[in-house]
Amino acid sequence: MDPWAFEKEAWAAGFESVVGVDEAGLGPLAGPVVAAAVLLPKDFDADGVRDSKAMTANAREKMFERITSEAVCYGIGISERELIDEINILRAAQAAMRAALSELSVAFDFILVDGRPVPDLCAKSRAIVKGDALSVSIGAASILAKVTRDRIMCELDKQYPEYGFAGHKGYFTREHMAALNEHGPCPCHRRSFAPVSERLLQCRLPGLE
């Protein structure tokens, strides 16, 4: 499939500037959810751009540098753990997407969004299931979001080295659960996620096994 197919459809419909938006970090037990929005030039080489989850960390880092240096503009939005616990992960991810779009320095008139429709966007939009693998703009956004979030988790690893965030990036793994059970939640753990809330209950009731 042409990686520019969805962008071309929007251009053919009369839209001039098509932005891709995606997020990273819906599933982890710790850390923020991060979104990215990117406006690529029409002559951008799509080779190597794909769903960030299908790429190695090294490939993502290299592509991150190429996208950020060649994009017309890009924006990053972050919803911290506190907001995730306050309004739920889906709404926090949508808030991060809107924040990423607000960071763009160039006017745009159409948005391609990965996954579900996002309410209250600032321009007409189209949601595409698995869009990060189908649209070069969404794929590029997925790479920016993933690399940014991974870097944040590596910084959190320096603050809380006992949890191994640099390795699992806050996701549900055997290593992470062992550390959570041994040390209890740290400030960046999502209290609204069941494994964390259950461990918090155990911390409050030391006799509970």
N, CA and C atoms as an extended XYZ file, in Angstrom:
627
Properties=species:S:1:pos:R:3:atomname:S:1:resname:S:1:resid:I:1 pbc="F F F"
N         0.839       -1.208        0.000 N   MET     1
C         0.000        0.000        0.000 CA  MET     1
C         0.870        1.252        0.000 C   MET     1
N         0.450        2.243       -0.721 N   ASP     2
C         1.156        3.518       -0.766 CA  ASP     2
C         1.114        4.164        0.622 C   ASP     2
N         2.277        4.422        1.242 N   PRO     3
C         2.279        5.022        2.578 CA  PRO     3
C         1.718        6.443        2.611 C   PRO     3
N         1.551        7.040        1.444 N   TRP     4
C         0.986        8.386        1.345 CA  TRP     4
C        -0.492        8.351        0.940 C   TRP     4
N        -1.108        7.164        0.887 N   ALA     5
C        -2.468        7.042        0.349 CA  ALA     5
C        -3.475        7.929        1.073 C   ALA     5
N        -3.448        7.928        2.389 N   PHE     6
C        -4.434        8.712        3.144 CA  PHE     6
C        -4.161       10.211        3.027 C   PHE     6
N        -2.902       10.565        2.981 N   GLU     7
C        -2.554       11.973        2.777 CA  GLU     7
C        -3.023       12.433        1.397 C   GLU     7
N        -2.817       11.606        0.391 N   LYS     8
C        -3.223       11.955       -0.976 CA  LYS     8
C        -4.738       12.108       -1.089 C   LYS     8
N        -5.479       11.267       -0.372 N   GLU     9
C        -6.933       11.401       -0.365 CA  GLU     9
C        -7.347       12.759        0.203 C   GLU     9
N        -6.691       13.168        1.276 N   ALA    10
C        -7.010       14.461        1.887 CA  ALA    10
C        -6.632       15.605        0.955 C   ALA    10
N        -5.464       15.518        0.311 N   TRP    11
C        -5.062       16.567       -0.635 CA  TRP    11
C        -6.050       16.648       -1.792 C   TRP    11
N        -6.478       15.476       -2.290 N   ALA    12
C        -7.420       15.455       -3.416 CA  ALA    12
C        -8.760       16.062       -3.036 C   ALA    12
N        -9.095       15.991       -1.731 N   ALA    13
C       -10.353       16.564       -1.244 CA  ALA    13
C       -10.253       18.066       -0.999 C   ALA    13
N        -9.070       18.628       -1.240 N   GLY    14
C        -8.909       20.068       -1.120 CA  GLY    14
C        -8.159       20.551        0.102 C   GLY    14
N        -7.714       19.635        0.949 N   PHE    15
C        -6.943       20.040        2.124 CA  PHE    15
C        -5.485       20.236        1.738 C   PHE    15
N        -4.849       21.215        2.360 N   GLU    16
C        -3.493       21.581        1.971 CA  GLU    16
C        -2.426       20.950        2.863 C   GLU    16
N        -2.631       21.024        4.171 N   SER    17
C        -1.604       20.590        5.128 CA  SER    17
C        -2.166       19.475        6.005 C   SER    17
N        -1.624       18.276        5.854 N   VAL    18
C        -2.131       17.097        6.554 CA  VAL    18
C        -1.139       16.679        7.635 C   VAL    18
N        -1.624       16.617        8.851 N   VAL    19
C        -0.807       16.301       10.019 CA  VAL    19
C        -1.126       14.887       10.499 C   VAL    19
N        -0.111       14.162       10.925 N   GLY    20
C        -0.305       12.860       11.547 CA  GLY    20
C        -0.148       12.963       13.053 C   GLY    20
N        -0.975       12.222       13.781 N   VAL    21
C        -0.932       12.252       15.249 CA  VAL    21
C        -0.986       10.823       15.790 C   VAL    21
N        -0.171       10.549       16.796 N   ASP    22
C        -0.209        9.251       17.469 CA  ASP    22
C         0.297        9.413       18.891 C   ASP    22
N         0.073        8.370       19.700 N   GLU    23
C         0.507        8.401       21.093 CA  GLU    23
C         1.335        7.165       21.408 C   GLU    23
N         2.023        7.220       22.530 N   ALA    24
C         2.763        6.073       23.052 CA  ALA    24
C         2.560        6.030       24.560 C   ALA    24
N         2.287        4.830       25.063 N   GLY    25
C         2.204        4.688       26.519 CA  GLY    25
C         0.823        4.489       27.086 C   GLY    25
N        -0.097        3.908       26.315 N   LEU    26
C        -1.422        3.621       26.874 CA  LEU    26
C        -1.356        2.525       27.928 C   LEU    26
N        -0.554        1.507       27.702 N   GLY    27
C        -0.609        0.312       28.530 CA  GLY    27
C         0.286        0.238       29.749 C   GLY    27
N         1.372        1.000       29.844 N   PRO    28
C         2.287        0.837       30.974 CA  PRO    28
C         1.653        1.125       32.337 C   PRO    28
N         2.286        0.594       33.368 N   LEU    29
C         1.843        0.821       34.745 CA  LEU    29
C         2.461        2.084       35.329 C   LEU    29
N         3.416        2.674       34.632 N   ALA    30
C         4.120        3.836       35.175 CA  ALA    30
C         4.488        4.802       34.053 C   ALA    30
N         4.695        6.055       34.445 N   GLY    31
C         5.137        7.068       33.507 CA  GLY    31
C         4.000        7.750       32.774 C   GLY    31
N         4.329        8.756       31.979 N   PRO    32
C         3.319        9.527       31.262 CA  PRO    32
C         2.856        8.843       29.990 C   PRO    32
N         1.798        9.374       29.398 N   VAL    33
C         1.449        9.032       28.023 CA  VAL    33
C         1.891       10.210       27.169 C   VAL    33
N         2.526        9.917       26.044 N   VAL    34
C         3.134       10.943       25.200 CA  VAL    34
C         2.521       10.879       23.805 C   VAL    34
N         2.211       12.025       23.251 N   ALA    35
C         1.686       12.092       21.894 CA  ALA    35
C         2.590       12.981       21.048 C   ALA    35
N         2.569       12.732       19.753 N   ALA    36
C         3.317       13.572       18.820 CA  ALA    36
C         2.437       13.908       17.627 C   ALA    36
N         2.639       15.087       17.087 N   ALA    37
C         1.982       15.532       15.858 CA  ALA    37
C         3.076       15.976       14.905 C   ALA    37
N         2.961       15.600       13.642 N   VAL    38
C         4.023       15.940       12.697 CA  VAL    38
C         3.431       16.290       11.334 C   VAL    38
N         3.975       17.336       10.750 N   LEU    39
C         3.636       17.747        9.384 CA  LEU    39
C         4.871       17.508        8.534 C   LEU    39
N         4.769       16.540        7.629 N   LEU    40
C         5.899       16.190        6.773 CA  LEU    40
C         5.833       16.944        5.446 C   LEU    40
N         6.982       17.237        4.856 N   PRO    41
C         6.964       17.800        3.506 CA  PRO    41
C         6.503       16.733        2.524 C   PRO    41
N         5.901       17.140        1.430 N   LYS    42
C         5.340       16.179        0.480 CA  LYS    42
C         6.404       15.350       -0.229 C   LYS    42
N         7.646       15.779       -0.183 N   ASP    43
C         8.717       15.005       -0.810 CA  ASP    43
C         9.514       14.192        0.211 C   ASP    43
N         8.966       14.040        1.430 N   PHE    44
C         9.656       13.274        2.461 CA  PHE    44
C         9.774       11.814        2.025 C   PHE    44
N        10.944       11.228        2.197 N   ASP    45
C        11.181        9.822        1.843 CA  ASP    45
C        10.578        8.933        2.925 C   ASP    45
N         9.527        8.189        2.577 N   ALA    46
C         8.819        7.355        3.554 CA  ALA    46
C         9.533        6.059        3.873 C   ALA    46
N        10.602        5.757        3.178 N   ASP    47
C        11.294        4.492        3.390 CA  ASP    47
C        11.792        4.383        4.828 C   ASP    47
N        11.436        3.304        5.497 N   GLY    48
C        11.874        3.085        6.871 CA  GLY    48
C        10.908        3.565        7.918 C   GLY    48
N         9.888        4.337        7.521 N   VAL    49
C         8.898        4.819        8.476 CA  VAL    49
C         7.795        3.766        8.592 C   VAL    49
N         7.569        3.306        9.820 N   ARG    50
C         6.528        2.308       10.057 CA  ARG    50
C         6.063        2.419       11.500 C   ARG    50
N         5.136        1.549       11.873 N   ASP    51
C         4.691        1.477       13.259 CA  ASP    51
C         5.924        1.371       14.148 C   ASP    51
N         6.059        2.286       15.100 N   SER    52
C         7.261        2.328       15.938 CA  SER    52
C         7.472        1.036       16.718 C   SER    52
N         6.391        0.346       17.039 N   LYS    53
C         6.504       -0.899       17.819 CA  LYS    53
C         7.175       -2.005       17.007 C   LYS    53
N         7.180       -1.866       15.687 N   ALA    54
C         7.784       -2.876       14.818 CA  ALA    54
C         9.243       -2.571       14.511 C   ALA    54
N         9.793       -1.530       15.119 N   MET    55
C        11.163       -1.110       14.862 CA  MET    55
C        12.048       -1.384       16.075 C   MET    55
N        13.336       -1.555       15.830 N   THR    56
C        14.277       -1.668       16.939 CA  THR    56
C        14.489       -0.282       17.557 C   THR    56
N        14.985       -0.263       18.783 N   ALA    57
C        15.235        1.011       19.448 CA  ALA    57
C        16.242        1.850       18.664 C   ALA    57
N        17.271        1.216       18.127 N   ASN    58
C        18.278        1.933       17.355 CA  ASN    58
C        17.682        2.526       16.085 C   ASN    58
N        16.836        1.750       15.410 N   ALA    59
C        16.190        2.252       14.187 CA  ALA    59
C        15.266        3.415       14.497 C   ALA    59
N        14.554        3.328       15.619 N   ARG    60
C        13.666        4.440       16.014 CA  ARG    60
C        14.462        5.704       16.278 C   ARG    60
N        15.582        5.572       16.969 N   GLU    61
C        16.402        6.744       17.285 CA  GLU    61
C        16.914        7.415       16.017 C   GLU    61
N        17.380        6.613       15.066 N   LYS    62
C        17.883        7.178       13.813 CA  LYS    62
C        16.768        7.859       13.030 C   LYS    62
N        15.585        7.214       13.004 N   MET    63
C        14.470        7.804       12.274 CA  MET    63
C        13.947        9.054       12.984 C   MET    63
N        14.004        9.057       14.316 N   PHE    64
C        13.610       10.236       15.082 CA  PHE    64
C        14.427       11.451       14.632 C   PHE    64
N        15.734       11.259       14.498 N   GLU    65
C        16.599       12.369       14.097 CA  GLU    65
C        16.272       12.835       12.683 C   GLU    65
N        15.976       11.894       11.798 N   ARG    66
C        15.649       12.285       10.416 CA  ARG    66
C        14.314       13.015       10.357 C   ARG    66
N        13.316       12.497       11.069 N   ILE    67
C        11.995       13.132       11.039 CA  ILE    67
C        12.057       14.539       11.625 C   ILE    67
N        12.695       14.682       12.779 N   THR    68
C        12.720       16.000       13.429 CA  THR    68
C        13.546       17.015       12.638 C   THR    68
N        14.512       16.537       11.843 N   SER    69
C        15.320       17.477       11.054 CA  SER    69
C        14.663       17.826        9.727 C   SER    69
N        13.804       16.936        9.202 N   GLU    70
C        13.214       17.155        7.880 CA  GLU    70
C        11.747       17.580        7.914 C   GLU    70
N        11.064       17.395        9.040 N   ALA    71
C         9.647       17.759        9.120 CA  ALA    71
C         9.453       19.262        8.947 C   ALA    71
N         8.321       19.640        8.386 N   VAL    72
C         7.961       21.064        8.320 CA  VAL    72
C         7.852       21.592        9.742 C   VAL    72
N         7.193       20.829       10.592 N   CYS    73
C         7.126       21.136       12.014 CA  CYS    73
C         6.615       19.902       12.737 C   CYS    73
N         6.822       19.874       14.046 N   TYR    74
C         6.300       18.782       14.860 CA  TYR    74
C         6.045       19.296       16.278 C   TYR    74
N         5.196       18.588       16.998 N   GLY    75
C         4.886       18.969       18.369 CA  GLY    75
C         4.779       17.729       19.243 C   GLY    75
N         5.092       17.908       20.506 N   ILE    76
C         5.022       16.828       21.490 CA  ILE    76
C         4.075       17.242       22.613 C   ILE    76
N         3.176       16.340       22.999 N   GLY    77
C         2.277       16.575       24.122 CA  GLY    77
C         2.440       15.477       25.156 C   GLY    77
N         2.420       15.838       26.424 N   ILE    78
C         2.642       14.873       27.505 CA  ILE    78
C         1.543       15.007       28.550 C   ILE    78
N         0.927       13.884       28.892 N   SER    79
C        -0.001       13.837       30.027 CA  SER    79
C         0.673       13.030       31.129 C   SER    79
N         0.909       13.689       32.249 N   GLU    80
C         1.627       13.042       33.340 CA  GLU    80
C         0.741       12.048       34.092 C   GLU    80
N         1.381       11.261       34.941 N   ARG    81
C         0.691       10.222       35.716 CA  ARG    81
C        -0.496       10.780       36.485 C   ARG    81
N        -0.361       11.946       37.061 N   GLU    82
C        -1.440       12.512       37.867 CA  GLU    82
C        -2.705       12.732       37.032 C   GLU    82
N        -2.527       13.236       35.804 N   LEU    83
C        -3.690       13.462       34.942 CA  LEU    83
C        -4.302       12.133       34.504 C   LEU    83
N        -3.459       11.157       34.218 N   ILE    84
C        -3.963        9.830       33.855 CA  ILE    84
C        -4.869        9.291       34.956 C   ILE    84
N        -4.432        9.407       36.194 N   ASP    85
C        -5.228        8.897       37.315 CA  ASP    85
C        -6.482        9.726       37.555 C   ASP    85
N        -6.421       10.993       37.181 N   GLU    86
C        -7.566       11.878       37.424 CA  GLU    86
C        -8.682       11.685       36.396 C   GLU    86
N        -8.315       11.550       35.115 N   ILE    87
C        -9.361       11.555       34.079 CA  ILE    87
C        -9.422       10.265       33.268 C   ILE    87
N        -8.577        9.334       33.483 N   ASN    88
C        -8.392        8.015       32.867 CA  ASN    88
C        -7.417        8.091       31.688 C   ASN    88
N        -6.876        6.950       31.333 N   ILE    89
C        -5.784        6.909       30.355 CA  ILE    89
C        -6.235        7.337       28.963 C   ILE    89
N        -7.439        6.966       28.545 N   LEU    90
C        -7.886        7.332       27.205 CA  LEU    90
C        -8.019        8.843       27.064 C   LEU    90
N        -8.662        9.473       28.022 N   ARG    91
C        -8.825       10.926       27.961 CA  ARG    91
C        -7.481       11.639       28.097 C   ARG    91
N        -6.591       11.080       28.902 N   ALA    92
C        -5.266       11.686       29.055 CA  ALA    92
C        -4.479       11.594       27.750 C   ALA    92
N        -4.618       10.464       27.044 N   ALA    93
C        -3.952       10.323       25.745 CA  ALA    93
C        -4.511       11.326       24.743 C   ALA    93
N        -5.824       11.515       24.748 N   GLN    94
C        -6.438       12.489       23.854 CA  GLN    94
C        -5.994       13.907       24.191 C   GLN    94
N        -5.851       14.192       25.483 N   ALA    95
C        -5.354       15.511       25.899 CA  ALA    95
C        -3.928       15.722       25.415 C   ALA    95
N        -3.112       14.673       25.462 N   ALA    96
C        -1.739       14.781       24.974 CA  ALA    96
C        -1.712       15.027       23.470 C   ALA    96
N        -2.631       14.397       22.736 N   MET    97
C        -2.711       14.630       21.288 CA  MET    97
C        -3.065       16.085       20.994 C   MET    97
N        -4.051       16.604       21.709 N   ARG    98
C        -4.430       18.008       21.490 CA  ARG    98
C        -3.278       18.947       21.850 C   ARG    98
N        -2.539       18.597       22.900 N   ALA    99
C        -1.387       19.418       23.296 CA  ALA    99
C        -0.302       19.370       22.223 C   ALA    99
N        -0.072       18.197       21.645 N   ALA   100
C         0.930       18.074       20.578 CA  ALA   100
C         0.555       18.931       19.381 C   ALA   100
N        -0.709       18.912       19.007 N   LEU   101
C        -1.178       19.720       17.882 CA  LEU   101
C        -1.013       21.214       18.161 C   LEU   101
N        -1.222       21.599       19.410 N   SER   102
C        -1.103       23.023       19.765 CA  SER   102
C         0.334       23.517       19.671 C   SER   102
N         1.299       22.595       19.647 N   GLU   103
C         2.714       22.964       19.567 CA  GLU   103
C         3.188       23.193       18.134 C   GLU   103
N         2.371       22.834       17.146 N   LEU   104
C         2.790       22.989       15.758 CA  LEU   104
C         2.905       24.469       15.391 C   LEU   104
N         3.958       24.801       14.693 N   SER   105
C         4.238       26.210       14.379 CA  SER   105
C         3.715       26.645       13.018 C   SER   105
N         3.132       25.704       12.275 N   VAL   106
C         2.619       25.992       10.936 CA  VAL   106
C         1.138       25.633       10.885 C   VAL   106
N         0.344       26.429       10.177 N   ALA   107
C        -1.091       26.165       10.070 CA  ALA   107
C        -1.337       24.856        9.315 C   ALA   107
N        -2.375       24.139        9.705 N   PHE   108
C        -2.745       22.885        9.044 CA  PHE   108
C        -4.265       22.813        9.002 C   PHE   108
N        -4.790       21.971        8.106 N   ASP   109
C        -6.243       21.915        7.966 CA  ASP   109
C        -6.825       20.511        7.988 C   ASP   109
N        -5.983       19.494        8.183 N   PHE   110
C        -6.511       18.132        8.268 CA  PHE   110
C        -5.593       17.288        9.143 C   PHE   110
N        -6.203       16.389        9.929 N   ILE   111
C        -5.460       15.574       10.883 CA  ILE   111
C        -5.768       14.104       10.648 C   ILE   111
N        -4.730       13.299       10.518 N   LEU   112
C        -4.863       11.847       10.493 CA  LEU   112
C        -4.485       11.319       11.871 C   LEU   112
N        -5.412       10.622       12.503 N   VAL   113
C        -5.236       10.158       13.880 CA  VAL   113
C        -5.171        8.639       13.913 C   VAL   113
N        -4.243        8.114       14.679 N   ASP   114
C        -4.181        6.663       14.830 CA  ASP   114
C        -5.285        6.170       15.766 C   ASP   114
N        -5.953        5.085       15.369 N   GLY   115
C        -6.921        4.448       16.258 CA  GLY   115
C        -8.289        5.080       16.231 C   GLY   115
N        -8.782        5.416       17.423 N   ARG   116
C       -10.141        5.929       17.567 CA  ARG   116
C       -10.227        7.422       17.259 C   ARG   116
N       -11.429        7.895       16.911 N   PRO   117
C       -11.613        9.346       16.760 CA  PRO   117
C       -11.322       10.084       18.070 C   PRO   117
N       -10.765       11.259       17.953 N   VAL   118
C       -10.444       12.087       19.116 CA  VAL   118
C       -11.346       13.319       19.094 C   VAL   118
N       -12.108       13.549       20.158 N   PRO   119
C       -13.004       14.708       20.170 CA  PRO   119
C       -12.254       16.026       20.351 C   PRO   119
N       -12.911       17.094       19.935 N   ASP   120
C       -12.444       18.460       20.186 CA  ASP   120
C       -11.083       18.773       19.566 C   ASP   120
N       -10.832       18.231       18.394 N   LEU   121
C        -9.608       18.603       17.695 CA  LEU   121
C        -9.803       19.940       16.989 C   LEU   121
N        -8.696       20.571       16.637 N   CYS   122
C        -8.737       21.930       16.107 CA  CYS   122
C        -8.889       21.979       14.584 C   CYS   122
N        -9.056       20.846       13.952 N   ALA   123
C        -9.265       20.796       12.502 CA  ALA   123
C       -10.016       19.518       12.169 C   ALA   123
N       -10.494       19.428       10.955 N   LYS   124
C       -11.177       18.214       10.513 CA  LYS   124
C       -10.197       17.052       10.595 C   LYS   124
N       -10.697       15.854       10.956 N   SER   125
C        -9.795       14.735       11.176 CA  SER   125
C       -10.378       13.430       10.652 C   SER   125
N        -9.517       12.460       10.518 N   ARG   126
C        -9.912       11.101       10.148 CA  ARG   126
C        -9.141       10.131       11.026 C   ARG   126
N        -9.846        9.229       11.704 N   ALA   127
C        -9.213        8.214       12.530 CA  ALA   127
C        -8.997        6.954       11.692 C   ALA   127
N        -7.812        6.370       11.818 N   ILE   128
C        -7.451        5.200       11.020 CA  ILE   128
C        -6.956        4.095       11.951 C   ILE   128
N        -7.664        2.983       11.996 N   VAL   129
C        -7.227        1.847       12.793 CA  VAL   129
C        -5.907        1.324       12.247 C   VAL   129
N        -4.931        1.155       13.141 N   LYS   130
C        -3.575        0.743       12.759 CA  LYS   130
C        -2.954        1.733       11.779 C   LYS   130
N        -3.316        2.993       11.965 N   GLY   131
C        -2.811        4.039       11.081 CA  GLY   131
C        -1.313        4.197       11.121 C   GLY   131
N        -0.676        3.818       12.247 N   ASP   132
C         0.777        3.959       12.334 CA  ASP   132
C         1.501        3.038       11.356 C   ASP   132
N         0.807        1.993       10.883 N   ALA   133
C         1.395        1.100        9.888 CA  ALA   133
C         0.926        1.407        8.471 C   ALA   133
N        -0.031        2.334        8.333 N   LEU   134
C        -0.648        2.593        7.029 CA  LEU   134
C        -0.372        3.986        6.478 C   LEU   134
N        -0.096        4.933        7.356 N   SER   135
C         0.114        6.327        6.948 CA  SER   135
C         1.507        6.778        7.370 C   SER   135
N         2.258        7.360        6.449 N   VAL   136
C         3.603        7.814        6.783 CA  VAL   136
C         3.560        8.923        7.831 C   VAL   136
N         2.538        9.778        7.794 N   SER   137
C         2.450       10.869        8.769 CA  SER   137
C         2.176       10.334       10.172 C   SER   137
N         1.249        9.370       10.276 N   ILE   138
C         0.965        8.781       11.587 CA  ILE   138
C         2.152        7.939       12.053 C   ILE   138
N         2.767        7.196       11.122 N   GLY   139
C         3.937        6.415       11.484 CA  GLY   139
C         5.061        7.284       12.027 C   GLY   139
N         5.281        8.420       11.382 N   ALA   140
C         6.308        9.351       11.859 CA  ALA   140
C         5.967        9.859       13.253 C   ALA   140
N         4.687       10.183       13.473 N   ALA   141
C         4.266       10.646       14.793 CA  ALA   141
C         4.454        9.564       15.839 C   ALA   141
N         4.197        8.315       15.471 N   SER   142
C         4.360        7.217       16.428 CA  SER   142
C         5.817        7.074       16.851 C   SER   142
N         6.729        7.297       15.912 N   ILE   143
C         8.156        7.218       16.230 CA  ILE   143
C         8.564        8.339       17.171 C   ILE   143
N         8.110        9.562       16.893 N   LEU   144
C         8.442       10.687       17.779 CA  LEU   144
C         7.897       10.466       19.175 C   LEU   144
N         6.663        9.974       19.265 N   ALA   145
C         6.042        9.754       20.575 CA  ALA   145
C         6.768        8.651       21.341 C   ALA   145
N         7.066        7.546       20.660 N   LYS   146
C         7.716        6.409       21.311 CA  LYS   146
C         9.111        6.756       21.794 C   LYS   146
N         9.902        7.388       20.960 N   VAL   147
C        11.270        7.740       21.357 CA  VAL   147
C        11.252        8.735       22.510 C   VAL   147
N        10.371        9.727       22.434 N   THR   148
C        10.277       10.707       23.518 CA  THR   148
C         9.906       10.040       24.828 C   THR   148
N         8.923        9.152       24.790 N   ARG   149
C         8.512        8.481       26.026 CA  ARG   149
C         9.611        7.568       26.564 C   ARG   149
N        10.275        6.837       25.682 N   ASP   150
C        11.358        5.966       26.131 CA  ASP   150
C        12.463        6.772       26.805 C   ASP   150
N        12.760        7.943       26.281 N   ARG   151
C        13.782        8.788       26.903 CA  ARG   151
C        13.338        9.247       28.283 C   ARG   151
N        12.060        9.565       28.418 N   ILE   152
C        11.533        9.965       29.725 CA  ILE   152
C        11.669        8.817       30.718 C   ILE   152
N        11.349        7.596       30.272 N   MET   153
C        11.428        6.451       31.176 CA  MET   153
C        12.877        6.158       31.571 C   MET   153
N        13.820        6.413       30.686 N   CYS   154
C        15.229        6.245       31.045 CA  CYS   154
C        15.654        7.274       32.099 C   CYS   154
N        15.102        8.477       32.023 N   GLU   155
C        15.380        9.480       33.054 CA  GLU   155
C        14.741        9.073       34.388 C   GLU   155
N        13.534        8.532       34.329 N   LEU   156
C        12.891        8.053       35.563 CA  LEU   156
C        13.662        6.889       36.171 C   LEU   156
N        14.313        6.102       35.326 N   ASP   157
C        15.131        4.998       35.818 CA  ASP   157
C        16.276        5.508       36.697 C   ASP   157
N        16.799        6.681       36.358 N   LYS   158
C        17.875        7.258       37.166 CA  LYS   158
C        17.367        7.664       38.544 C   LYS   158
N        16.095        8.106       38.598 N   GLN   159
C        15.508        8.507       39.878 CA  GLN   159
C        15.075        7.305       40.705 C   GLN   159
N        14.603        6.276       40.020 N   TYR   160
C        14.065        5.093       40.705 CA  TYR   160
C        14.695        3.838       40.103 C   TYR   160
N        15.995        3.635       40.308 N   PRO   161
C        16.701        2.536       39.628 CA  PRO   161
C        16.223        1.143       40.031 C   PRO   161
N        15.580        1.029       41.168 N   GLU   162
C        15.168       -0.292       41.644 CA  GLU   162
C        14.045       -0.908       40.810 C   GLU   162
N        13.402       -0.113       39.944 N   TYR   163
C        12.268       -0.631       39.179 CA  TYR   163
C        12.634       -1.098       37.763 C   TYR   163
N        13.792       -0.725       37.267 N   GLY   164
C        14.199       -1.169       35.939 CA  GLY   164
C        13.486       -0.494       34.788 C   GLY   164
N        13.077        0.748       34.964 N   PHE   165
C        12.310        1.447       33.925 CA  PHE   165
C        13.049        1.548       32.592 C   PHE   165
N        14.376        1.630       32.619 N   ALA   166
C        15.131        1.764       31.374 CA  ALA   166
C        14.962        0.534       30.487 C   ALA   166
N        14.701       -0.614       31.121 N   GLY   167
C        14.518       -1.842       30.361 CA  GLY   167
C        13.104       -2.042       29.861 C   GLY   167
N        12.140       -2.063       30.781 N   HIS   168
C        10.756       -2.382       30.390 CA  HIS   168
C         9.894       -1.157       30.112 C   HIS   168
N        10.421        0.026       30.378 N   LYS   169
C         9.732        1.289       30.080 CA  LYS   169
C         8.378        1.428       30.797 C   LYS   169
N         8.235        0.730       31.931 N   GLY   170
C         7.009        0.867       32.714 CA  GLY   170
C         5.932       -0.133       32.363 C   GLY   170
N         6.167       -0.977       31.358 N   TYR   171
C         5.160       -1.957       30.963 CA  TYR   171
C         5.079       -3.106       31.965 C   TYR   171
N         4.004       -3.869       31.856 N   PHE   172
C         3.747       -4.997       32.743 CA  PHE   172
C         4.664       -6.152       32.337 C   PHE   172
N         5.733       -6.357       33.084 N   THR   173
C         6.634       -7.474       32.861 CA  THR   173
C         6.878       -8.173       34.182 C   THR   173
N         7.429       -9.376       34.105 N   ARG   174
C         7.736      -10.116       35.336 CA  ARG   174
C         8.716       -9.332       36.203 C   ARG   174
N         9.723       -8.737       35.562 N   GLU   175
C        10.714       -7.947       36.303 CA  GLU   175
C        10.051       -6.757       36.994 C   GLU   175
N         9.184       -6.070       36.257 N   HIS   176
C         8.521       -4.904       36.820 CA  HIS   176
C         7.628       -5.282       37.990 C   HIS   176
N         6.856       -6.350       37.836 N   MET   177
C         5.966       -6.774       38.912 CA  MET   177
C         6.745       -7.211       40.145 C   MET   177
N         7.887       -7.858       39.948 N   ALA   178
C         8.711       -8.260       41.085 CA  ALA   178
C         9.203       -7.037       41.851 C   ALA   178
N         9.640       -6.005       41.117 N   ALA   179
C        10.100       -4.776       41.760 CA  ALA   179
C         8.956       -4.051       42.445 C   ALA   179
N         7.784       -4.043       41.812 N   LEU   180
C         6.614       -3.394       42.400 CA  LEU   180
C         6.206       -4.096       43.677 C   LEU   180
N         6.247       -5.419       43.671 N   ASN   181
C         5.882       -6.175       44.874 CA  ASN   181
C         6.903       -5.986       45.990 C   ASN   181
N         8.173       -5.846       45.611 N   GLU   182
C         9.220       -5.692       46.626 CA  GLU   182
C         9.259       -4.292       47.215 C   GLU   182
N         9.128       -3.279       46.368 N   HIS   183
C         9.343       -1.901       46.819 CA  HIS   183
C         8.060       -1.094       46.958 C   HIS   183
N         6.945       -1.599       46.425 N   GLY   184
C         5.726       -0.803       46.402 CA  GLY   184
C         5.791        0.242       45.305 C   GLY   184
N         4.692        0.940       45.022 N   PRO   185
C         4.674        1.938       43.950 CA  PRO   185
C         5.549        3.146       44.263 C   PRO   185
N         6.153        3.716       43.224 N   CYS   186
C         6.868        4.974       43.353 CA  CYS   186
C         5.968        6.086       42.821 C   CYS   186
N         6.373        7.349       42.926 N   PRO   187
C         5.484        8.449       42.512 CA  PRO   187
C         5.024        8.410       41.059 C   PRO   187
N         5.752        7.750       40.171 N   CYS   188
C         5.343        7.751       38.763 CA  CYS   188
C         4.475        6.556       38.400 C   CYS   188
N         4.139        5.691       39.345 N   HIS   189
C         3.237        4.578       39.052 CA  HIS   189
C         1.788        5.067       38.989 C   HIS   189
N         1.055        4.523       38.026 N   ARG   190
C        -0.324        4.933       37.790 CA  ARG   190
C        -1.258        4.269       38.805 C   ARG   190
N        -1.768        5.061       39.732 N   ARG   191
C        -2.605        4.538       40.818 CA  ARG   191
C        -3.921        3.940       40.323 C   ARG   191
N        -4.386        4.370       39.170 N   SER   192
C        -5.669        3.895       38.658 CA  SER   192
C        -5.554        2.563       37.914 C   SER   192
N        -4.346        2.043       37.764 N   PHE   193
C        -4.144        0.752       37.113 CA  PHE   193
C        -4.148       -0.344       38.176 C   PHE   193
N        -4.883       -1.418       37.914 N   ALA   194
C        -5.157       -2.432       38.935 CA  ALA   194
C        -3.916       -3.001       39.618 C   ALA   194
N        -2.857       -3.409       38.909 N   PRO   195
C        -1.701       -3.969       39.626 CA  PRO   195
C        -1.078       -2.993       40.620 C   PRO   195
N        -1.147       -1.695       40.295 N   VAL   196
C        -0.594       -0.687       41.198 CA  VAL   196
C        -1.534       -0.442       42.368 C   VAL   196
N        -2.815       -0.298       42.107 N   SER   197
C        -3.773       -0.057       43.193 CA  SER   197
C        -3.818       -1.234       44.154 C   SER   197
N        -3.695       -2.448       43.628 N   GLU   198
C        -3.685       -3.628       44.497 CA  GLU   198
C        -2.452       -3.646       45.381 C   GLU   198
N        -1.306       -3.239       44.819 N   ARG   199
C        -0.078       -3.192       45.627 CA  ARG   199
C        -0.150       -2.073       46.657 C   ARG   199
N        -0.775       -0.973       46.311 N   LEU   200
C        -0.971        0.100       47.287 CA  LEU   200
C        -1.796       -0.379       48.465 C   LEU   200
N        -2.826       -1.162       48.176 N   LEU   201
C        -3.656       -1.709       49.249 CA  LEU   201
C        -2.829       -2.591       50.165 C   LEU   201
N        -1.940       -3.387       49.591 N   GLN   202
C        -1.078       -4.241       50.399 CA  GLN   202
C        -0.126       -3.414       51.254 C   GLN   202
N         0.341       -2.286       50.692 N   CYS   203
C         1.233       -1.410       51.451 CA  CYS   203
C         0.517       -0.822       52.662 C   CYS   203
N        -0.773       -0.534       52.484 N   ARG   204
C        -1.553        0.066       53.586 CA  ARG   204
C        -1.947       -0.983       54.622 C   ARG   204
N        -2.041       -2.238       54.165 N   LEU   205
C        -2.392       -3.331       55.066 CA  LEU   205
C        -1.269       -4.351       55.029 C   LEU   205
N        -0.210       -4.137       55.815 N   PRO   206
C         0.978       -4.972       55.711 CA  PRO   206
C         0.713       -6.464       55.914 C   PRO   206
N        -0.337       -6.831       56.592 N   GLY   207
C        -0.610       -8.240       56.836 CA  GLY   207
C        -1.309       -8.923       55.698 C   GLY   207
N        -1.740       -8.127       54.673 N   LEU   208
C        -2.477       -8.695       53.558 CA  LEU   208
C        -1.517       -9.329       52.556 C   LEU   208
N        -1.739      -10.575       52.223 N   GLU   209
C        -0.905      -11.288       51.267 CA  GLU   209
C        -1.728      -11.662       50.039 C   GLU   209
